[in-house]
């Protein structure tokens, strides 16, 4: 008897749910993304991104670092290491496969694989009238009379354009005729900056060397025509970078540098690294001193908040507004995206070696401890968790030896890093010791901090699978926080969210988990301006709960739609969190058809009947399939561009799309996509694994729908043999496979 589609629905739905986890490589932007209906009452989306960030992995093989009196130099000799590195592309990859390991755009980080220069397609050819390769005397730029509130853009619009008359010539070319001594054909450095920063900060960041007072710099504000349209990263910029001895990256204001979030600046830094040019980081001296003083005296939580820009750099690096044409934008991000972590590590090294350098021996113990903790936090945010754990372990030992220091706080901070590294048992022990005051002088923690330690200890117990203990700890923490902080405090919302997720993991009562999520969402909605990511996390989790547990499609769509809209405004179209919300929104639209079949409504006690919710979904089912199709195509296309074709998340998106096309009757295309998914999973995971078996199970149903019964049975038998190696005999998925193909 031919198998029914219901047997594969559960497996495919479970497989599709994997996209709820954020992919590992955060990026942004998409030219055109189908938008779900905008819900009413969406939360305000003023920026300050909170919540968990996916931080970049450590930059492998740290480049040579030279610290001088004028600033910080990093990444010297990177191109030489790149030329000597072997080719690591996969010989099994098809030569023309997009985003495959053999694609130059998907090369390893600089210094570890050959990174050939990308061929740009540009509509703008640099000429002396639009771009000058000459430098201008730095002391002359510093002498310009400019208001302190003027940005670089304001200076270009007023001073530079007025000096050239009609504004068609670069400022340096107008100086060549009037004052040639201010112009040099051989500039000493190329300055990477943005037009959004203050002109005064830019000038304060560029020192005049005592041994070379007549220093000439190439600054695009003075060396590019004010009216030029830079539609693509042109050859002129690369030529100038290759001619200068060094490149200077201005990171101002230091508490939130604009340049590390701008695609064009990333392109210039990557170009310098490929050309073997050292990159010197510059910041105003007063800002360097201010950041150092703040780190030496403020608590670690404030320092971590100050370093948020470093954690968000990879997610904000691609700014679509910097390019006028879609082709130029695509070419720009294809070069910049694989090397975004390089800029993060350069800034982290600058903070470690210049801003947060070790203090004097005579400095107070508190200052020494804070600086040591700040250095560990920088390494943690930059993804160097092993180095961060080493620094924070030293800080904890140092604090324990000094009775006047908060040893419990130092131990809890070390536990945070260990928890991020997956060392949950060690982190749990440190949290407990800090909570009860068993470290240092034995001083007990204040009640609020002790409750926070208990909350994080409960998360560790949950990760260790000790759910009963975790539930007890989190419930005690919830009671304490309500007593101390009130029912509407954000920390109360965090505890409710953790309890709801724990309830779902323990297969607890569905209505309890829904109620906890609803209560947490109400608290986080009132705090959405300050912590928008926490708000969207609640929307996302509640949407998944309504979709999978309650089968309430309208409520699931409402929550996931709000989540998608807010995340898109916060992070852009191609950020992993945005794509996760879009993927689940499309999947709910696809699953709405299931309510037509009279399936059990778990929320109504499991009876087979058409309740109001299910009937509403059934009436809308004729529209949901065509609506879901462009969304699922968008998810797959974005993941191909961001994480590559050969990635587990891309394979899951392709599998979801194949399932949708099969349900819409396009079995030929569904068959091709399932085969592609199988090929990707064999390359990425293993030739034999449970994920491959699931994809083969779906392919067998598509072949059966195409009246290829013999092939379907053969593929199904292979799926059974493969799945039986990884799951027990009584597993639900394996039983379904046996019922259909055994």
C-alpha positions, 0 to 999 in steps of 0.5 A: 500500500502506498505510504501516506504523507502524514508519516513524513510530516512529523520528521520534516517538521522536526527537521525544519524546526532546526532553523529556529537556531540562529546560524553561526555567521551573522551578516546583514542585508538583502536587496528585496525580501518578501515581508510578512504582514506587519502586525499591529502594536509592534514594539518600538525599535530604537537601537540598542541591541541586547541579548545574546550575540554570536561572536566571531571566532578568534582570528587564527594566527595573530599577525605581528603587532608593533606598538609605538608611541604614535599608535598601534600597528597590526597585520603586518606581513599578512599577504606574505603568509597568504601567498605561502599558504596551501590551497585548502579548497575541497577537490570534490566540490563541483568547479562551478558551484556557487559559494562552494569551498573552491569559490575564492569569495569563500576563502579562509581568513587572511593569512591562511589561504590564498585570497585573490583580488576580486574583479570589480564591475564598476561604472565609475572610472577614476580620473585626475578630475575625480580622484587624486593619488597625491597626498595633502600636508597633515598640518594644513588640514589641522589648521583649517578653521572648522567648527567643533560640531562639524562632521567630515561630511560638513567639511567636504560640503563647505570647505572642500567644495567651496575651495574648488569653485564648482566642486568638481575637482578634489581639494588637493588638486586645487591646492596644487596650483595655488600652494604646491608645497602642500601637495606630495606625489608620495603620501606617507599613509592612507587614512581609513575613516568615515564622513560621519565622524567629527572632523575634530576627532579625525584630526585629533586621531592623526598625530604629527610625528616629531621626526617627520613634521611634514607628513602627507596623508591621503584622505578621501575627504581631500583627495576625491571630488566632492561630487564624485559618485563612488558606485563601486570599490574602484581601482583607484583606491587599491592603487593608492593603498598599494603605493603608500607605506602604511594604512591608518584606521581611525577608530573614533569615537573610541566608545563606538567607532563608526568605521568598524561598522562601515563596509567601505572601511572594511574593504580598505583594511582587507585590501591593505592586508592583502597588499602586505601593508601594516594597519595602524589604529588611531584614536584621539588621545583624550578618548584613549585616556577616558576609556582607560580611566573608565575601565579601571574604575567601573564595574565589569558590567559597565565595561562589557556594555562599553564593549558592545560595539565590538560584539556587534561589529560583524553583524553591522559590517555590511551597510547597503547604503554605501553602494548605489548599485546592487551589483557593486553591493554584492561584489563589496560584501563578497570580499568583505564578509569572509574577513570581517573578523579581521577588523574585530581582532585589530580593534581588540589588539588595539584595546589590549596593547594601547588602551588597556595596557598593564598599569604601574606597579604602584597603582591601587589594587582595585585599578589593577583588578579592573584593568585585568578584568577589562582585558579578559572581557575584550578577549571574550567579546572578540571570541578568544574565550581561552585567553579570556578565561586565563585573564579572568582566572588571574583576576579571580586569584588576585581578588581572593588574595586582597580582602578589600576586593570583591572576589565573588564578583570576579569568580562570577565573571570567570563563570560567565566565560566558562559557561560560554565555553560550554564548561557548565559544571565548572561554571555552576560550581563557581556561581554557587561559591560566589552566591554563598560567599565561599571565595575571598574574604567570605563576605556574602553577596548582596541579595540581588547579585546572589539571585543573579548567581542563582539564575545563571547556576540554574541555566548551567543545571539546565544545560547539564540535563539536571532539569529537576534541580534547575527547576527548583533553583529557578523557581527560588530565584523567581520568588526572590527577584519578585520580592526584591525587584517587583513583578515587572522587572526585566530580570523577572521576565528573564527568569520566567522565560528560562522556566518556560523553556525548561518546561518545554524541554522537560515535556511539561504541561503545555499550558504552563509553558504558554502562560510563562512565555506570555507573562515573560513577553508582557514584561519584555514588551514594556522594556523593548526599547532598552532590550529589543533582542530579549523582546524578539526572543520571547516573540520567537519562542512563543510563536514556536510554542503556538506552532508546534505544541498548540497548533494555533496557526494565527497566534503563531503567525502573529508572534513570528510576524512581529519578531521578523519585523522588529529584527529586520529593523534592528539587524537588517535583512540578512542577519541570522536572527532575522532569517530564523524568524522569516524561516519559521514564519514561512514554515507556519504558513506551510503547515497551516494546511495540516489543520484541514485534515482534522488533526488532533488539537492539543490545546483542546485536549486532543479531540479530533474536531474543527475548533475555531482556530483550526477552522480559521486556518483551514479557510486560509489554507488556499492562500498560505501555500503561495504566500509561503513559497517566496519566503522559503525561497528567500531564506534559502537564497540568503543562507546561500549568500551568507553562510554558503551553499555547503552549510547545515543551515542551508541544507535545512532551508532547502529541505523545507523548500522541497517539502513545500513544493511537494505539497504544492504538487511541484514534485520534479523541483522538490525531487531535485532539491531533496537530492541537493540537500542530501549532497550538502549534508553528506559533505558537511555532516557525514556520508551516513548520518540521521540528517541524511536519512531524514532527507532520503525519507522525504525524497522517497515520498516525492518519488512515490508521488511521481509514480516511481514506486520502485525508486521510492522503496529503494531510497526508503530502504536506504533511509531505514538502514541509515537511521537504524544506526543512530536511533533506537528501534522504538524511535518514532521516526524509525517506526514511521520509516518502517511502516512506509518502506519496510 
